[in-house]
């Protein structure tokens, strides 16, 4: 994809500037939704199937996702590339702006608050975990629960539930 100009902001906005591309990335990153059906049915915003199909093609063409080849009877699996993983700080910054300036439910805002409170080291830890899950990188040791477990616990606490026995939380709002 060739950008319309040499401006780096323009080049980024051409790939990430529409609502659905960012939400698809959010769902892949935080919800670990890696198949078309999971992305379609798991979106709280209700993305249409034709829009989802278009955004997945665009994100693959832009080098943010890869699409695994689907064998007969199997579904294609999408994975983040390093460029896709590097969108996490951008998504985090957008979420922080949303916390400050837009209303939302406590339950969906809880994970964003945790990421903000934990700071840049937590974002790096999340990115390392994404590299393990999507790129096959060796896991880095950490004390205590991993970053996705901590996000799930924050969400469960805000929802008034006990800590869930799952590793992958739904996406932050």
Secondary structure, DSSP 4 states (H G I P E B T S, - for coil): ---SSS-HHHHHHHHH-SHHHHHHHHHHHHH---SHHHHHHH-TT---HHHHHHHHHHHHHTTSEEEPPPPTT----EEE-HHHHTTHHHHHHHHHHHHHHS---HHHHHHHHHHHHH-HHHHHHHHHHHHHHHH-PPPPP-SSS-HHHHHHHHHHHHTT-PPPS-S-PPPP-
